[in-house]
Amino acid sequence: MFRTKAKIASGAAVAAVLLAGPSHAQTPPAGDDGEFVEPCSAEPFRQFDFWVGEWVAFDYDTGVVQGIDRIEKIEHGCALRQQWSQMTDRYRTPGAPHRYGGMSITSLIPGPRWQQMWVGNAGGAITVQGERRESDSAIVLTQEFAGPDGVEYHRTWYWVPEPDGTVHSWGEIRTRQDDGEWGEAQVPWNLRYVSRSVVGNLVEAPADD
């Protein structure tokens, strides 16, 4: 009997610690009338709403279709889930029977700051963090890391809402130079997101794997 009570008490203590963690520290109190208040209804959680939707992504410079991107709000608006389907052979792993694709989860962390974790079907994962840029409401996320070659890298990902309802998104990556400064930015992708509702059936969405 004593052991059973000890285990129950231990479980309750663990639950208390989890509920007091950073992610719950942002939970607002109940309303004045005691009714439940959605924990992710505050303005910061809506900063990235401009990216929500089903999009056809075009190369920003050439206008060639690159992929279909589906972004939806999940967990009662506390996170965004992205599902990317590449429609070209760009980034395709040599010999792979499928084109490149992947998904991400994006959410607010204490700060508040945005954090995104990307996982693709080529292996590996990328985690970037950042904030909204007040000048143009862009979301800018960054990461510094060391590659397998020992070289230091700095990546930056941008999402900029445009007045016409499109989204301009691109990535930059820089390497640390011998003088300690970051080198010239390389741009591995540069996309213009157009709503699927605008493009219509001109582009057929690939089947889910």
VENCOR-V831798 format. One record per residue. N is the residue number from 0. SS is DSSP state (h for helix, s for strand, l for the rest). Layout:
# VENCOR-V831798
n: {N | N}
ss: {SS | SS}
This chain:
# VENCOR-V831798
n: {0 | 1 | 2 | 3 | 4 | 5 | 6 | 7 | 8 | 9 | 10 | 11 | 12 | 13 | 14 | 15 | 16 | 17 | 18 | 19 | 20 | 21 | 22 | 23 | 24 | 25 | 26 | 27 | 28 | 29 | 30 | 31 | 32 | 33 | 34 | 35 | 36 | 37 | 38 | 39 | 40 | 41 | 42 | 43 | 44 | 45 | 46 | 47 | 48 | 49 | 50 | 51 | 52 | 53 | 54 | 55 | 56 | 57 | 58 | 59 | 60 | 61 | 62 | 63 | 64 | 65 | 66 | 67 | 68 | 69 | 70 | 71 | 72 | 73 | 74 | 75 | 76 | 77 | 78 | 79 | 80 | 81 | 82 | 83 | 84 | 85 | 86 | 87 | 88 | 89 | 90 | 91 | 92 | 93 | 94 | 95 | 96 | 97 | 98 | 99 | 100 | 101 | 102 | 103 | 104 | 105 | 106 | 107 | 108 | 109 | 110 | 111 | 112 | 113 | 114 | 115 | 116 | 117 | 118 | 119 | 120 | 121 | 122 | 123 | 124 | 125 | 126 | 127 | 128 | 129 | 130 | 131 | 132 | 133 | 134 | 135 | 136 | 137 | 138 | 139 | 140 | 141 | 142 | 143 | 144 | 145 | 146 | 147 | 148 | 149 | 150 | 151 | 152 | 153 | 154 | 155 | 156 | 157 | 158 | 159 | 160 | 161 | 162 | 163 | 164 | 165 | 166 | 167 | 168 | 169 | 170 | 171 | 172 | 173 | 174 | 175 | 176 | 177 | 178 | 179 | 180 | 181 | 182 | 183 | 184 | 185 | 186 | 187 | 188 | 189 | 190 | 191 | 192 | 193 | 194 | 195 | 196 | 197 | 198 | 199 | 200 | 201 | 202 | 203 | 204 | 205 | 206 | 207 | 208}
ss: {l | h | h | h | h | h | h | h | h | h | h | h | h | h | h | h | h | h | h | l | l | h | h | h | l | l | l | l | l | l | l | l | l | l | l | l | l | l | l | l | l | l | h | h | h | h | l | l | h | h | h | l | s | s | s | s | s | s | s | l | l | l | l | l | s | s | s | s | s | s | s | s | s | s | l | l | l | l | s | s | s | s | s | s | s | s | l | l | l | l | l | l | l | l | l | l | l | l | l | l | s | s | s | s | s | s | s | s | s | l | l | l | s | s | s | s | s | s | s | s | l | l | l | l | s | s | s | s | s | s | s | s | s | l | l | l | l | s | s | s | s | s | s | s | s | s | l | l | l | l | l | s | s | s | s | s | s | s | s | s | s | l | l | l | l | l | s | s | s | s | s | s | s | s | s | s | l | l | l | l | l | s | l | l | l | s | s | s | s | s | s | s | s | s | s | h | h | h | h | h | h | h | l | l | l | l | l | l | l}
